[in-house]
Amino acid sequence: MKTSPFEPEPIEVIIVNGMPSRILFRKKMQNVKEVSNLWRIDDLWWQKPVRRLYYVLDLEGGARVTVFYDLSGKAWYRQNWTA
């Protein structure tokens, strides 16, 4: 259960040629139109290692979402930047 509206939520991502191609967003599978940004974080967060690949995705329906792949836990999440 999420404790904050900003806490990342698990998400399903389909990869094609090493990049996100489709994501399960708002209860339906949506196509990624473009990856508009990508960055990596390797850091300590309150002494807990954080290793993530972030992607800003523009979806075909016009939505823009930020997702990340947790390199330590091997899972995808949607990053909620705003409530």
Stockholm file with secondary structure:
# STOCKHOLM 1.0

chainA/1-83         MKTSPFEPEPIEVIIVNGMPSRILFRKKMQNVKEVSNLWRIDDLWWQKPVRRLYYVLDLEGGARVTVFYDLSGKAWYRQNWTA
#=GR chainA/1-83 SS CCSSTTSCEECCEEEETTEEEEEEETTEEEEEEEEEEEEEEEEEETTEEEEEEEEEEEETTSCEEEEEEETTTTEEEECCCCC
#=GC SS_cons        CCSSTTSCEECCEEEETTEEEEEEETTEEEEEEEEEEEEEEEEEETTEEEEEEEEEEEETTSCEEEEEEETTTTEEEECCCCC
//
